[in-house]
Amino acid sequence: MTSIKEQAAISRLLSFLQEWDNADKVARSHILDKFIETNQGKTAPELEQEFSQGASLFLVRLTTSLRITYMTDSCLEKLLRSIGIFLSAVSSNRYLIEFLEVGGVLTLLEILGLEKIKEEAKKESVKLLQVIANSGRTYKELICESYGVRSIAEFLAKSKSEETQEEVQVLLDSLVHGNPKYQNQVYKGLIALLPCESPKAQQLSLQTLRTAQPIVGTTHPSIVDRVLKVLGTMHLEVQYEAIELIKDLVGYDVRQALLKGLVALLIPSVKETSKLQAKILSDPSVLQLTPSLPMFLQQAAAAKAIGVLARNDMSIAEELLYLRVVHGLMAAMGNMDHSNSQRLASLTLECFVQMFPLVAEHVRKCMGEELYQLFLSNAEDLYMKIDSIQADILAANKVNVTKALCLHGSSYSMNTLYGSRDSAQMAYLTHFEEDVESKE
C-alpha cells in the first residue's frame, strides 16, 4: 500500500500540475520563475524526488506549451530554460528522449528562423541544441538530418548579438566533432558563411573552419575563392583569422591555387581598375573612399599573407618566386591610392630580398640605386618618401625573376629549388615557366 507520506507527495504533484493547467500567461510565468530558481543544476534523481517520481508529467506540459506558443514568444525564454534544466541534468537521457519524441529538435531549429522571436530566446534554443549535440553521435546526426546545419548557419549570419553568435560557434564545433556522417555538411556550411555581411559570423566561421579542416581531411574547391574574398574585409580580426586559415590550407591540395590567387590579388584586374577610375572622374568625392575599396584591401592583405607564408616556410617562398610574386609586390608598392598596400608590399618584398640574392639583384636594377637604398634603409616607411614618378616606376615594373631562374641556370634553378618533387608539382612549375616565356 502507498504510505501516507507518498500519498501526500502525489497530492502535491497533482495540485501543482492542476495549478499549471489552469494558470494564465502571467501565472505560468511565475511558476516557471520559481521552478528555474529552485531546480537549476539538479540531477535527474533529484528532479524525480522533487516531483514525486512524476517529473516527466511536468516536462510533457512544458514541451506541449512550447509547441503551442513558440511562435508568439509567450514565456518562450523561460520555457526553454526550464526544459534545459531537465535535458542538462545528470542521468537525464530519459528526459532527452521524451523531448525528441515530440519533435523537440525541429521546434528548436524553427525558433532560430523566426524574426519576431527575441534574441535571448533564440540563444536558449541554441543552448538546448548544444545539450542535445553533446549527448552523442546519434543526436548530432538527428540535428543534421533535420536540416539543422543550414538553419544554424543562417542564424549565425543574421544574429545581431555577438554573445549569441559565440554560442552558435560552440554548437557548430560540437557538430563537426564525432560526426563522420555529416562532418562534411558542417564544413560546407561554414564555407558558405564566409561571404555573409556579419564580421563576427565571418570571424567565428573562419575559426571553426580551422578546427574542421583537419577533421574533414580534404578541402572543398570553393574554399580558396571564399577565403581570398574575405581578405577584402575592413575588419582586422576577420583578416587575421583568414590569414591563419590560409597558413593551414597551404598544407593541403589547394596550396598551388591559393598561392596563385594571393599573387593575383597584388595586381587588381584592369576591369576593376577601370571601374574605379570612371567613378573617380565622375565624382571627386569617391577618391576619399578609395582606401576602403575591397580590391585594395585584398591587395594589402594578400601582401601581408604572402609575407607571413614566406617567412614561415622557405619552400613556399621559393614557390612564390615562380609565380612572379616580386613583380606583383613591386606593383602594389606603386599603388599611391592605398598606403597600406604600399607599406605591406614593401615589408614583404624586403623579406624576399633578404632571402634571395637574385631577387635583390633584380629589384635593385629596376628601382635604381637611390630608390633601392631608400628601400633598404626603411622598407616600412618607403611609401611616405617616394614621389609619383618613383611610384609609377614601381607600378609599371617588368621584373621577371621567374624567367631568370628558369632561363639563366642560376643557383636558384628549378632543380635546386625543388629537388625531387613529384611529377605533378614539376609539371605545375614547368607550366608557369612556359607561360612566362610565352609572355615575353
C-alpha positions in Angstrom: 0.0 0.0 0.0 1.0 3.6 -0.6 2.3 5.3 2.6 0.7 8.5 3.9 3.9 10.3 3.0 3.8 9.1 -0.5 0.1 10.0 -0.8 0.9 13.5 0.4 3.7 13.8 -2.2 1.4 12.6 -5.0 -1.3 15.0 -3.9 1.2 17.9 -4.0 2.3 16.9 -7.5 -1.3 16.7 -8.8 -2.1 20.0 -7.2 1.0 21.6 -8.9 0.0 20.1 -12.3 -3.5 21.3 -11.9 -2.3 24.8 -11.0 -0.2 24.8 -14.2 -3.1 23.6 -16.3 -5.4 26.3 -15.0 -2.9 29.1 -15.0 -3.0 32.0 -17.4 0.1 33.5 -19.1 1.1 35.6 -16.1 0.7 32.8 -13.6 2.6 30.4 -15.7 5.4 32.9 -15.9 5.6 33.0 -12.1 5.6 29.2 -11.9 8.5 29.0 -14.4 10.4 31.6 -12.4 10.1 29.6 -9.2 10.9 26.3 -11.0 14.1 27.7 -12.5 15.2 29.3 -9.2 14.7 26.1 -7.2 15.8 23.4 -9.6 18.8 24.8 -11.5 21.6 22.3 -11.5 19.7 19.4 -10.1 20.3 15.8 -11.2 17.6 13.7 -12.8 17.1 11.7 -9.5 16.7 14.9 -7.6 14.1 16.2 -10.0 12.2 13.0 -9.7 12.3 13.3 -5.9 11.1 16.9 -6.2 8.1 15.8 -8.4 7.4 12.5 -6.5 8.7 10.4 -9.4 6.5 12.3 -11.8 8.9 14.9 -13.3 8.1 13.7 -16.8 4.5 14.8 -16.3 5.7 18.4 -15.9 8.2 18.1 -18.7 5.5 17.0 -21.1 3.4 20.1 -20.2 6.5 22.3 -20.8 7.1 20.7 -24.3 3.4 20.9 -25.2 3.3 24.6 -24.2 6.5 25.2 -26.2 5.0 23.7 -29.4 1.7 25.6 -29.0 3.1 29.1 -28.1 6.7 29.3 -29.5 5.5 31.5 -32.5 4.1 34.1 -30.1 7.1 34.3 -27.9 4.9 33.8 -24.8 7.3 33.0 -21.9 9.5 31.4 -24.5 12.8 32.1 -22.9 11.6 30.8 -19.5 10.1 27.7 -21.1 13.3 26.9 -22.9 15.4 27.4 -19.7 13.0 25.1 -17.8 13.3 22.4 -20.4 17.0 22.9 -20.3 17.0 22.0 -16.6 15.6 18.6 -17.5 17.8 18.0 -20.5 21.1 19.1 -18.9 20.5 17.2 -15.6 22.9 14.3 -14.9 21.4 11.0 -15.9 18.7 12.8 -18.0 18.7 10.5 -21.0 15.1 9.6 -20.4 14.0 13.3 -20.5 16.1 13.9 -23.6 14.3 11.0 -25.5 10.9 12.3 -24.3 11.7 15.7 -25.7 13.0 14.4 -29.0 10.0 12.1 -29.5 7.6 15.1 -29.6 9.7 16.9 -32.3 11.8 19.0 -30.0 14.8 19.4 -32.4 12.6 20.7 -35.2 10.9 23.1 -32.8 14.2 24.5 -31.6 15.5 24.9 -35.2 12.3 26.6 -36.3 12.7 29.1 -33.4 16.0 30.2 -34.8 14.4 31.2 -38.1 11.5 33.3 -36.7 12.0 37.0 -37.0 9.7 38.1 -34.2 11.4 35.9 -31.5 13.7 37.8 -29.1 17.4 37.1 -29.3 17.6 35.8 -25.8 15.0 33.1 -26.5 17.0 32.1 -29.6 20.1 31.9 -27.5 18.4 29.5 -25.1 17.3 27.4 -28.1 20.9 27.2 -29.3 22.0 26.1 -25.8 19.4 23.3 -25.8 20.7 22.2 -29.2 24.2 22.2 -27.7 23.0 19.9 -24.9 21.4 17.5 -27.5 24.5 17.5 -29.7 26.8 16.8 -26.8 24.7 13.7 -25.9 26.3 11.7 -28.6 26.8 10.9 -32.3 23.2 9.8 -32.8 21.8 13.1 -31.6 24.3 15.1 -33.7 23.0 13.1 -36.7 19.4 13.8 -35.8 20.1 17.6 -35.8 21.8 17.4 -39.2 19.1 15.2 -40.7 16.6 17.9 -39.6 18.4 20.4 -41.9 19.9 21.8 -38.8 23.3 22.9 -40.2 21.5 25.2 -42.7 19.2 26.7 -40.0 22.1 27.2 -37.5 24.4 28.7 -40.1 21.7 31.1 -41.3 21.0 32.2 -37.8 24.7 32.8 -37.1 24.8 35.1 -40.2 21.7 37.0 -39.2 22.2 37.3 -35.4 22.9 40.7 -34.0 24.3 39.5 -30.7 27.9 38.6 -30.5 27.3 36.6 -27.4 24.7 34.5 -29.2 26.9 34.1 -32.2 29.6 32.6 -29.9 27.1 30.1 -28.6 26.3 29.1 -32.2 30.0 28.6 -32.8 30.2 26.2 -29.9 27.3 24.3 -31.4 28.8 24.1 -34.9 32.1 23.0 -33.3 30.3 20.2 -31.5 28.6 19.1 -34.7 31.9 18.8 -36.6 33.4 16.6 -33.9 32.5 12.9 -33.6 30.0 13.2 -36.5 31.6 11.4 -39.5 28.4 11.0 -41.4 27.7 14.8 -41.5 31.0 16.5 -40.8 31.4 17.4 -44.5 27.9 19.0 -44.4 29.0 21.2 -41.4 32.3 22.0 -43.2 30.5 23.2 -46.4 28.1 25.2 -44.2 31.0 27.0 -42.7 32.4 27.8 -46.1 29.0 29.1 -47.2 29.0 31.5 -44.3 32.2 33.3 -45.4 30.6 35.8 -47.8 27.9 36.9 -45.2 27.7 40.5 -44.1 28.3 39.9 -40.4 32.0 40.3 -39.5 31.6 38.4 -36.3 30.0 35.5 -38.2 32.9 35.5 -40.6 35.4 35.5 -37.8 33.8 32.6 -36.0 33.3 30.6 -39.2 37.0 31.0 -40.1 38.0 29.9 -36.6 35.7 26.9 -36.7 37.0 26.0 -40.2 40.5 25.8 -38.8 39.2 23.1 -36.4 37.1 21.4 -39.0 39.7 21.2 -41.8 42.0 18.5 -40.2 38.9 16.5 -39.1 37.4 16.5 -42.7 40.9 16.0 -44.2 40.1 17.1 -47.7 39.4 20.5 -49.0 36.3 21.8 -50.9 37.2 23.5 -54.2 35.2 26.7 -53.3 37.3 27.4 -50.1 40.1 29.2 -51.9 37.9 31.7 -53.6 35.8 32.3 -50.5 38.8 32.8 -48.2 40.6 35.2 -50.7 37.4 37.3 -50.9 37.3 37.6 -47.1 40.7 39.4 -47.3 38.7 42.3 -48.7 37.3 43.0 -45.2 37.8 46.2 -43.3 37.8 44.2 -40.0 41.3 43.3 -38.9 40.1 40.5 -36.6 38.4 38.8 -39.6 41.5 39.3 -41.8 43.7 37.8 -39.1 41.6 34.6 -38.9 41.6 34.4 -42.8 45.4 34.5 -42.9 45.6 31.9 -40.1 43.3 29.6 -42.1 45.4 30.3 -45.2 48.5 29.2 -43.2 46.7 25.9 -42.6 45.4 25.4 -46.1 48.8 25.6 -47.7 49.4 22.1 -46.2 46.5 20.7 -48.4 45.9 20.1 -52.1 44.7 23.7 -52.6 48.2 25.1 -52.0 49.0 25.9 -55.6 45.6 27.5 -56.2 45.9 29.5 -53.0 49.4 30.9 -53.7 48.5 31.7 -57.3 45.3 33.5 -56.0 47.3 35.6 -53.5 49.8 36.7 -56.1 47.0 37.6 -58.5 45.5 39.9 -55.8 48.6 42.0 -55.8 47.6 43.5 -59.1 43.9 44.3 -59.3 42.4 43.4 -62.7 42.3 46.0 -65.4 38.5 45.7 -65.4 38.2 46.6 -61.7 40.7 49.4 -62.0 38.9 51.0 -64.9 35.7 50.9 -63.0 37.4 52.8 -60.1 38.9 55.4 -62.5 35.5 56.0 -64.0 34.0 56.6 -60.6 36.8 59.0 -59.6 36.3 61.0 -62.8 32.6 61.3 -62.4 32.6 62.1 -58.7 35.6 63.7 -56.9 34.3 62.5 -53.5 34.8 58.9 -54.5 38.6 59.4 -54.2 38.2 59.7 -50.5 36.7 56.2 -50.4 39.4 54.6 -52.4 41.4 53.2 -49.4 38.5 51.2 -48.2 37.6 49.6 -51.6 37.7 45.8 -51.3 40.2 45.2 -54.1 42.8 47.4 -52.4 42.1 45.9 -49.0 42.6 42.5 -50.7 45.8 43.7 -52.2 47.2 44.8 -48.8 46.0 41.6 -47.1 47.5 39.5 -49.8 50.8 41.2 -49.4 50.7 40.6 -45.7 49.7 36.9 -46.1 52.4 36.3 -48.6 55.0 37.7 -46.2 53.7 35.5 -43.4 53.8 32.4 -45.5 57.3 33.2 -46.9 58.8 33.8 -43.5 57.3 30.6 -42.1 58.4 28.2 -45.0 61.3 28.6 -47.4 59.8 26.2 -49.9 56.6 28.4 -50.1 58.8 31.4 -50.6 60.6 29.7 -53.5 57.3 28.5 -55.0 56.1 32.1 -54.9 59.1 33.3 -56.9 57.9 31.1 -59.9 54.5 32.9 -59.6 56.1 36.3 -60.2 55.5 37.4 -56.7 58.3 40.0 -56.9 56.7 41.7 -59.9 53.3 41.8 -58.0 54.8 43.2 -54.8 56.6 46.0 -56.6 53.4 46.8 -58.5 51.5 47.0 -55.2 54.2 49.3 -53.8 53.4 51.8 -56.6 49.7 52.0 -55.6 49.5 55.5 -54.3 45.8 55.2 -53.7 46.3 52.8 -50.8 49.2 53.4 -48.5 48.7 50.2 -46.6 49.2 48.2 -49.8 52.4 50.0 -50.3 53.6 49.5 -46.7 52.8 45.8 -46.5 54.1 45.0 -50.0 57.3 46.8 -49.2 57.8 44.8 -46.0 57.1 41.5 -47.8 59.5 42.4 -50.7 62.1 43.2 -48.1 61.7 39.6 -46.9 62.3 38.2 -50.4 65.3 40.5 -51.0 66.9 39.3 -47.8 66.2 35.6 -48.5 67.3 35.6 -52.2 70.3 37.5 -53.6 68.9 37.0 -57.1 65.7 38.9 -56.1 67.9 41.7 -54.6 69.8 42.0 -57.8 66.6 42.4 -60.0 64.9 44.7 -57.5 68.0 46.9 -57.4 68.2 47.1 -61.2 64.6 48.1 -61.5 64.4 50.6 -58.7 67.7 52.3 -59.4 70.4 52.9 -56.8 68.8 55.9 -55.0 65.4 54.3 -54.5 66.9 50.9 -53.7 69.0 52.4 -50.9 65.9 54.2 -49.6 64.1 50.9 -49.6 66.9 49.1 -47.7 67.1 51.8 -45.1 63.4 51.6 -44.1 61.1 49.4 -46.1 58.1 50.1 -43.9 58.2 53.9 -44.4 59.2 53.9 -48.0 55.7 54.8 -49.2 55.9 58.1 -47.4 59.2 59.1 -49.1 58.6 58.2 -52.8 57.3 60.6 -55.4 54.7 59.9 -58.1 57.4 59.2 -60.7 59.0 56.6 -58.5 55.6 55.1 -57.7 54.9 54.8 -61.5 58.3 53.0 -61.9 57.2 50.5 -59.3 53.7 50.1 -60.6 54.9 49.5 -64.2 57.8 47.3 -63.3 58.7 44.4 -65.6 60.8 42.4 -63.1 60.8 38.8 -64.0 62.7 36.7 -61.5 60.9 33.6 -62.7 62.5 33.9 -66.2 65.9 34.4 -64.7 65.5 31.3 -62.6 64.3 29.2 -65.4 66.4 30.5 -68.3 69.8 31.5 -66.9 70.5 28.5 -64.8 71.2 30.4 -61.6 71.9 28.8 -58.2 68.2 29.1 -57.7 67.3 26.8 -60.7 64.3 24.6 -60.6 66.3 21.5 -59.6 68.0 23.3 -56.7 64.7 24.8 -55.5 62.5 21.7 -55.8 64.9 18.7 -55.8 62.9 15.5 -56.4 59.4 16.9 -56.2 56.7 14.7 -57.6 55.8 14.8 -61.3 52.6 16.7 -60.7 54.5 19.5 -58.9 57.2 19.6 -61.6 54.5 19.8 -64.3 52.9 22.7 -62.4 56.1 24.6 -62.2 57.0 23.9 -65.9 53.6 25.3 -66.9 54.5 28.6 -65.2 57.9 28.6 -66.8 56.4 28.2 -70.3 53.7 30.7 -69.5 56.3 33.3 -68.5 58.3 32.6 -71.7 55.3 33.0 -73.9 54.5 36.4 -72.5 58.0 37.8 -73.0 
